[in-house]
């Protein structure tokens, strides 16, 4: 690491030009190819997947995006001449818009069923000749504006549809800009230097700039969900700024201790840079652990996020020292440079709130541990009621046209209208047609079914298609129970004595199956990533207690963060403020992705905290001092890094996309709890209680484990740096317990 850092520092312009070339080259490739995202929920062996496989036999492929124009009258009927006079011209204008294929009006014979029973609500179906991704936001805005032009007193008109919902999201990059701006403020307050503030941000921007373009290219080679790009940007901003922060902090302290900028940079990369490499590796391992789920939807997410982490780590250990070479001593503030010139290197022992807090923790470990465990346990309670499902347009903000259209359809046609169930039956024999009729009759009398009818299909397809409208909304637990009842009781009863085989599917059933499959595989996934993290920490710190403590802390942090998510998004506590929209279940794939990120990010702070403790233990064999010194010297930079991550992650609540808001709030909450309660209070308290047992490892195991040092041995440090800690503080400084 020292040789790499020195080479990058001395060949700074070449390194910077190479990174610029990579940014431009990969960016050009990504822009020329564009995105080819696919959201494929492939669940082999589930009924909903069987229905999807048979649908091609039953009905023709839909040609393009389908949206709905919904209207409601406060009094009278939508059939009134005055209402038809307002709506007809609107639909005629929409039919003439670019890429619109057909408009089915409820006033046409083909759309007679598109008027509610009470006659107060109706909708028209607008089908485009292109898929939603091929339509521009301006086209969707034109559709919405044209529909709204027909409004009048007592007549409400709204538009629903996936493409319309996409057009309602805030401008791309808004959350990222807010997060970067907040991080810049924190960095400036921490460093007091404009250049010091810019270095971590520029490093992170190079990382996410290259990786985001690479993800576009990757989407043409494999299935990559559309959430991957924004999720990877969220991760890249957080870890990119944090990793650079650790190295810049170490570099600045080295200069203040009297080292040349080159030696300070080499030392920073050779110490904190090693911790960054180790931390980045743990994040990647946790992310790639998603492959144990054996779900294609998650592969693209895992590779995209891991690739982003790899690029940001590479930028932190190569591009950053090159930029440090350009700036020299200007990485310090002017006041610090003047003080260094006037007074010489600083030799003052560390002091301040961090040292006093560390001493306080040493004096009261048991009481603080009890308080910390109590807080985390209370926050974790809502996790017991975690319910997985899927967000839909009913969770959009109340001001959104799609949310209003969703609510109008639910009020006019029933809560289940927005999530119909599809029952698809294989009917190989002629007698099976009677079985289909009996199934339809049974469905109509089944509790929880509002409406059921057979839908026309291709002649000779050998299948029958039934549409059933539940009495409850797609996100209601009663709808999930209804699907189980249909599959376990109603359908098998109809199949008896026939060769008919029927399957329950539809969008609601797909997400229900997806949640069930994920939940069943979650224990293995958690076990794998915890085991891998345990092994890494075991090798790095030659201890059994440290990795066991880290594993327990990861589980505690995950439980508490999911408790925050459930309270905000499922229970609706403050959800509107946090971008949750209407309360509803947690998206099914979110726990897996979040757990990967949480375990990886939690390991970061564990590595930076314990590596300093371990270094002190190796030199003094005094466990109490090791814990006290390690906490005192790392808590400030860990807390600063945590505040930056909280700002970056929390800003994603402004994305206007519920699932991204969940990721942002969940990760921000997890980082806050991890840094301010677990790593600052609980971990050091427990380590004080364990004493020398923290560093115990059986001799037979020690002999068999490979050696992997997070921090270099003292002799491996560059000339003139021996005797300093991983953050640039001289070891001979004493830390009083008082």
KAMORA-V509888 format. One record per residue. N is the residue number from 1. OMEGA is omega in degrees with one decimal (999 if undefined). BURIAL is 1 if it has 24 or more other C-alpha atoms within 12 Angstrom, else 0. Layout:
BEGIN
{{N,OMEGA,BURIAL} {N,OMEGA,BURIAL}}
END
This chain:
BEGIN
{{1,-178.9,1} {2,-179.2,1} {3,178.6,0} {4,-179.4,1} {5,-179.3,1} {6,179.4,1} {7,179.6,1} {8,179.8,1} {9,-175.8,1} {10,178.2,1} {11,-170.7,0} {12,-175.3,1} {13,176.9,0} {14,179.8,0} {15,-179.5,1} {16,178.8,1} {17,177.9,0} {18,178.1,0} {19,176.3,1} {20,178.8,0} {21,178.2,0} {22,-179.9,1} {23,-179.0,1} {24,-177.0,0} {25,179.8,0} {26,177.8,1} {27,179.0,1} {28,178.4,0} {29,179.6,0} {30,-179.6,1} {31,-178.5,0} {32,-179.8,0} {33,-176.0,0} {34,-178.5,0} {35,174.9,1} {36,-177.2,1} {37,176.6,1} {38,176.2,1} {39,-175.9,0} {40,177.0,1} {41,-178.5,1} {42,-178.2,1} {43,-178.0,1} {44,176.9,0} {45,179.3,0} {46,-178.4,1} {47,-177.9,1} {48,177.2,1} {49,177.0,1} {50,178.1,1} {51,179.1,1} {52,-179.1,1} {53,-177.4,0} {54,-174.9,1} {55,-180.0,1} {56,177.0,0} {57,-170.4,1} {58,-174.3,1} {59,177.2,1} {60,175.3,0} {61,175.9,0} {62,-172.5,0} {63,-176.0,0} {64,-179.3,1} {65,177.9,1} {66,179.3,1} {67,-177.2,1} {68,170.1,1} {69,-173.4,1} {70,175.7,1} {71,-175.8,1} {72,177.9,1} {73,179.8,1} {74,178.5,0} {75,-178.3,0} {76,-176.6,0} {77,177.1,0} {78,177.8,1} {79,-179.2,1} {80,-177.5,0} {81,-178.4,0} {82,179.2,0} {83,179.1,1} {84,179.8,1} {85,177.9,0} {86,-172.8,1} {87,-174.6,1} {88,179.1,1} {89,179.1,0} {90,180.0,1} {91,177.1,1} {92,178.1,1} {93,-180.0,1} {94,-179.3,1} {95,-178.3,1} {96,-178.3,0} {97,-175.7,1} {98,174.4,0} {99,176.2,1} {100,-179.3,1} {101,-179.1,0} {102,172.4,1} {103,179.7,1} {104,-177.5,1} {105,175.6,1} {106,178.2,1} {107,174.4,1} {108,178.9,0} {109,-177.8,0} {110,-177.6,0} {111,-176.2,0} {112,-178.6,0} {113,-175.7,0} {114,174.8,1} {115,-178.1,1} {116,-177.5,1} {117,-179.4,0} {118,175.6,0} {119,-177.2,1} {120,-176.9,1} {121,177.5,1} {122,177.1,1} {123,174.3,1} {124,180.0,1} {125,179.2,1} {126,-179.1,1} {127,-179.9,1} {128,177.7,1} {129,179.8,0} {130,175.5,0} {131,-173.9,0} {132,-177.8,1} {133,-178.3,1} {134,-179.9,0} {135,-178.0,1} {136,176.8,0} {137,-179.6,0} {138,177.1,0} {139,178.7,1} {140,177.5,1} {141,177.7,1} {142,177.6,1} {143,-178.0,1} {144,-179.1,1} {145,179.0,0} {146,178.4,1} {147,-178.4,1} {148,-179.2,1} {149,179.7,0} {150,-178.5,1} {151,173.3,1} {152,179.8,0} {153,179.3,0} {154,178.8,0} {155,179.1,1} {156,179.0,1} {157,178.1,1} {158,-177.3,1} {159,176.6,1} {160,-179.8,1} {161,-176.7,1} {162,-179.0,1} {163,177.5,1} {164,179.2,1} {165,178.3,1} {166,-178.9,1} {167,-178.7,1} {168,-179.1,1} {169,177.9,1} {170,-179.7,0} {171,179.8,0} {172,178.0,0} {173,-177.8,0} {174,-178.3,0} {175,178.8,1} {176,179.5,1} {177,179.0,1} {178,179.5,1} {179,179.1,1} {180,179.2,1} {181,178.8,0} {182,178.4,1} {183,178.9,1} {184,178.7,1} {185,-179.8,1} {186,-179.7,1} {187,-179.9,1} {188,177.7,1} {189,-178.7,0} {190,-174.6,1} {191,-175.2,1} {192,-176.0,1} {193,178.6,1} {194,-179.7,0} {195,177.0,1} {196,178.0,1} {197,-173.3,1} {198,-173.9,1} {199,179.5,1} {200,-178.5,1} {201,179.4,1} {202,178.4,1} {203,179.9,1} {204,-179.0,1} {205,174.8,1} {206,-178.5,1} {207,-177.7,1} {208,176.5,1} {209,179.4,1} {210,-175.6,1} {211,179.9,1} {212,175.8,1} {213,178.2,1} {214,178.7,1} {215,175.9,1} {216,178.0,1} {217,-179.1,1} {218,-177.7,1} {219,176.8,1} {220,-177.5,0} {221,-179.1,0} {222,179.6,1} {223,-180.0,1} {224,179.3,1} {225,-176.9,1} {226,178.9,1} {227,-174.0,1} {228,-177.0,1} {229,-178.9,1} {230,178.4,1} {231,178.7,1} {232,176.9,1} {233,177.4,1} {234,-179.4,1} {235,-177.7,1} {236,177.9,1} {237,-177.3,1} {238,-176.0,1} {239,-179.3,1} {240,179.0,1} {241,-178.0,1} {242,-178.5,1} {243,178.0,1} {244,179.1,1} {245,-179.3,1} {246,-177.3,1} {247,-179.9,1} {248,178.5,1} {249,178.5,1} {250,-179.9,1} {251,-179.3,1} {252,179.5,1} {253,177.2,1} {254,178.3,1} {255,179.1,1} {256,177.3,1} {257,174.0,1} {258,178.6,1} {259,173.1,1} {260,177.9,1} {261,-179.6,1} {262,-179.4,1} {263,178.0,1} {264,179.9,1} {265,179.7,1} {266,178.8,1} {267,-179.1,1} {268,-179.3,1} {269,-177.9,1} {270,179.2,1} {271,179.6,1} {272,178.6,1} {273,176.3,1} {274,177.6,1} {275,177.3,1} {276,177.9,1} {277,-179.3,1} {278,180.0,1} {279,178.3,1} {280,178.3,1} {281,179.6,1} {282,177.5,1} {283,-179.8,1} {284,179.1,1} {285,179.1,1} {286,-180.0,1} {287,-179.2,1} {288,173.8,1} {289,177.6,1} {290,178.2,1} {291,178.8,1} {292,179.7,1} {293,179.3,1} {294,176.8,1} {295,-175.6,1} {296,-179.2,1} {297,-174.8,1} {298,-177.5,1} {299,-179.4,1} {300,177.7,1} {301,-177.1,1} {302,-177.8,1} {303,-179.8,1} {304,-178.4,1} {305,179.4,1} {306,177.4,1} {307,178.2,1} {308,179.4,1} {309,179.9,1} {310,-178.7,1} {311,-179.4,1} {312,176.1,1} {313,178.0,1} {314,178.0,1} {315,-177.6,1} {316,-175.6,1} {317,177.5,1} {318,-179.1,1} {319,-177.3,1} {320,176.6,1} {321,175.7,1} {322,178.3,1} {323,174.7,1} {324,176.6,1} {325,177.7,1} {326,-174.2,1} {327,-177.5,1} {328,-178.0,1} {329,-178.8,1} {330,174.4,1} {331,173.4,1} {332,174.6,1} {333,179.5,1} {334,179.9,0} {335,178.5,0} {336,178.8,1} {337,178.4,1} {338,-179.6,0} {339,179.2,0} {340,179.3,1} {341,-175.7,0} {342,-171.9,0} {343,-178.0,0} {344,-177.8,0} {345,-179.8,0} {346,176.9,1} {347,-178.8,0} {348,177.7,0} {349,178.2,0} {350,179.2,1} {351,178.2,0} {352,-175.8,0} {353,-177.5,0} {354,179.6,1} {355,179.8,1} {356,178.3,0} {357,179.9,1} {358,177.7,1} {359,178.6,1} {360,178.4,1} {361,-179.8,1} {362,-178.3,1} {363,-174.4,0} {364,-174.6,0} {365,-175.6,1} {366,-179.2,0} {367,-179.2,0} {368,178.7,1} {369,178.8,1} {370,179.7,0} {371,-178.5,0} {372,178.8,1} {373,178.6,1} {374,179.7,0} {375,-178.3,1} {376,179.7,1} {377,179.2,1} {378,-179.8,0} {379,-177.8,1} {380,-175.9,1} {381,-179.6,0} {382,-179.9,1} {383,-179.4,1} {384,179.6,0} {385,179.2,0} {386,177.5,1} {387,-177.4,1} {388,179.6,1} {389,-179.5,1} {390,173.0,1} {391,172.4,1} {392,-174.8,1} {393,173.9,1} {394,176.6,1} {395,179.4,1} {396,177.8,1} {397,-176.4,1} {398,-177.9,0} {399,-176.4,0} {400,178.3,1} {401,179.5,1} {402,178.1,1} {403,179.8,1} {404,177.8,1} {405,178.2,1} {406,-178.5,1} {407,178.8,1} {408,177.6,1} {409,179.4,1} {410,-179.8,1} {411,-175.8,1} {412,-174.3,1} {413,179.5,1} {414,-177.2,1} {415,-176.8,1} {416,-176.5,1} {417,-178.9,1} {418,179.0,1} {419,-178.4,1} {420,175.4,1} {421,179.4,1} {422,175.2,1} {423,-177.3,1} {424,-175.8,1} {425,171.3,1} {426,-175.5,1} {427,-177.8,1} {428,-177.4,0} {429,-179.5,0} {430,-178.7,0} {431,-177.9,0} {432,177.9,1} {433,177.4,1} {434,178.3,0} {435,176.7,1} {436,179.1,1} {437,178.3,1} {438,179.1,1} {439,178.2,1} {440,179.3,1} {441,179.3,0} {442,179.9,1} {443,-178.3,1} {444,-179.9,1} {445,-179.8,0} {446,176.7,1} {447,-179.9,0} {448,177.7,1} {449,179.5,1} {450,-173.5,1} {451,175.9,1} {452,179.7,1} {453,176.7,1} {454,-178.1,1} {455,178.9,0} {456,179.9,0} {457,177.6,0} {458,177.7,0} {459,177.1,0} {460,-178.1,0} {461,-179.7,0} {462,178.3,1} {463,174.6,1} {464,-175.7,1} {465,179.4,1} {466,175.1,1} {467,-179.9,1} {468,179.5,1} {469,177.6,1} {470,176.1,1} {471,-178.7,1} {472,-174.9,1} {473,-179.2,1} {474,-176.0,1} {475,-179.3,1} {476,178.3,1} {477,179.2,1} {478,178.1,0} {479,175.8,1} {480,177.8,1} {481,178.7,0} {482,178.8,1} {483,177.5,1} {484,-179.6,1} {485,179.0,0} {486,-176.9,1} {487,-174.2,1} {488,-171.5,0} {489,-170.5,0} {490,-177.1,1} {491,178.2,1} {492,178.5,1} {493,179.3,0} {494,-178.0,1} {495,-175.1,1} {496,177.6,0} {497,-179.9,0} {498,173.2,1} {499,178.7,0} {500,173.2,1} {501,-175.0,1} {502,-177.0,1} {503,-179.4,1} {504,-179.7,1} {505,-174.5,1} {506,-175.6,1} {507,-179.8,1} {508,179.4,1} {509,178.9,1} {510,-178.2,1} {511,175.4,1} {512,178.0,1} {513,179.8,1} {514,178.8,1} {515,-179.0,1} {516,-179.7,1} {517,-179.7,1} {518,-177.2,1} {519,179.3,1} {520,-178.3,0} {521,-175.4,1} {522,-179.8,1} {523,178.7,0} {524,-179.8,0} {525,-179.3,1} {526,-179.6,1} {527,-177.7,1} {528,-175.3,1} {529,175.9,1} {530,179.7,1} {531,178.9,1} {532,177.1,1} {533,178.1,1} {534,-178.1,1} {535,179.7,1} {536,-179.6,1} {537,177.2,1} {538,-179.6,1} {539,-174.7,1} {540,-172.2,1} {541,175.8,1} {542,-176.5,1} {543,173.3,1} {544,-176.0,1} {545,-177.7,1} {546,178.6,1} {547,176.4,1} {548,177.0,1} {549,180.0,1} {550,179.3,1} {551,179.0,1} {552,-180.0,1} {553,178.3,1} {554,179.3,1} {555,178.8,1} {556,179.6,1} {557,179.4,1} {558,-179.5,1} {559,-179.0,1} {560,-179.4,1} {561,176.2,1} {562,173.9,1} {563,176.9,1} {564,179.3,1} {565,-179.2,1} {566,-179.2,1} {567,-175.7,1} {568,-169.2,1} {569,179.9,1} {570,177.3,1} {571,177.2,1} {572,179.2,1} {573,-180.0,0} {574,-175.7,0} {575,-179.2,1} {576,179.0,1} {577,-175.9,0} {578,176.9,1} {579,-176.5,1} {580,-173.0,1} {581,177.5,1} {582,178.6,1} {583,-177.8,1} {584,-177.9,1} {585,176.8,1} {586,-179.0,1} {587,-167.5,1} {588,-175.6,1} {589,-176.2,1} {590,-178.8,1} {591,-177.7,1} {592,-178.7,1} {593,-179.0,1} {594,179.5,1} {595,176.9,1} {596,-178.4,1} {597,-178.1,1} {598,179.9,1} {599,178.7,1} {600,-178.3,1} {601,177.0,1} {602,179.4,1} {603,177.0,1} {604,-176.5,1} {605,177.1,1} {606,-179.5,1} {607,-177.2,1} {608,179.6,1} {609,-172.3,1} {610,179.1,1} {611,177.6,1} {612,176.8,1} {613,-178.3,1} {614,178.8,1} {615,179.5,1} {616,178.3,1} {617,-179.9,1} {618,-175.2,1} {619,-174.3,0} {620,-174.7,0} {621,176.8,0} {622,-174.1,0} {623,-179.4,1} {624,178.8,1} {625,-179.0,1} {626,179.8,1} {627,-178.3,1} {628,-179.1,1} {629,-179.2,1} {630,178.7,1} {631,-177.9,1} {632,-172.2,1} {633,-177.9,1} {634,-173.2,1} {635,-177.6,1} {636,-178.6,1} {637,176.8,1} {638,179.7,1} {639,176.7,1} {640,178.3,1} {641,179.9,1} {642,178.6,1} {643,178.7,1} {644,179.0,1} {645,179.0,1} {646,178.4,1} {647,-177.5,1} {648,-178.1,1} {649,-178.6,1} {650,-179.5,1} {651,-179.4,1} {652,171.2,1} {653,179.1,1} {654,-175.0,1} {655,-176.8,1} {656,179.0,1} {657,-171.1,1} {658,-176.4,1} {659,176.4,1} {660,175.1,1} {661,177.3,1} {662,177.3,1} {663,-176.9,1} {664,-178.6,1} {665,179.9,1} {666,-179.2,1} {667,177.8,1} {668,178.0,1} {669,-179.7,1} {670,179.7,1} {671,179.7,1} {672,-179.7,1} {673,-178.0,1} {674,-175.0,1} {675,-170.9,1} {676,179.9,1} {677,-175.3,1} {678,-173.9,1} {679,-178.0,1} {680,-175.3,1} {681,-168.6,1} {682,-177.3,1} {683,179.1,1} {684,178.0,1} {685,178.9,1} {686,-179.2,1} {687,173.9,1} {688,-179.8,1} {689,-179.2,1} {690,178.5,0} {691,-176.7,1} {692,178.1,1} {693,177.5,0} {694,-170.0,1} {695,-178.1,1} {696,175.8,1} {697,179.3,0} {698,-177.3,0} {699,-177.6,0} {700,178.7,0} {701,179.6,0} {702,-178.9,0} {703,-174.7,0} {704,-177.9,0} {705,173.4,0} {706,-179.0,0} {707,179.1,0} {708,-176.9,0} {709,175.2,1} {710,175.7,1} {711,-177.6,1} {712,173.1,1} {713,-174.1,1} {714,-179.3,1} {715,-178.5,0} {716,-179.8,0} {717,177.4,1} {718,-179.3,1} {719,176.2,0} {720,-176.9,0} {721,178.9,1} {722,179.9,1} {723,177.6,1} {724,-179.6,1} {725,-175.5,1} {726,177.0,1} {727,173.4,1} {728,-179.6,1} {729,-177.0,1} {730,-175.8,1} {731,-176.6,1} {732,176.1,0} {733,178.8,0} {734,-179.8,0} {735,-179.7,1} {736,175.8,0} {737,-178.5,0} {738,999,0}}
END
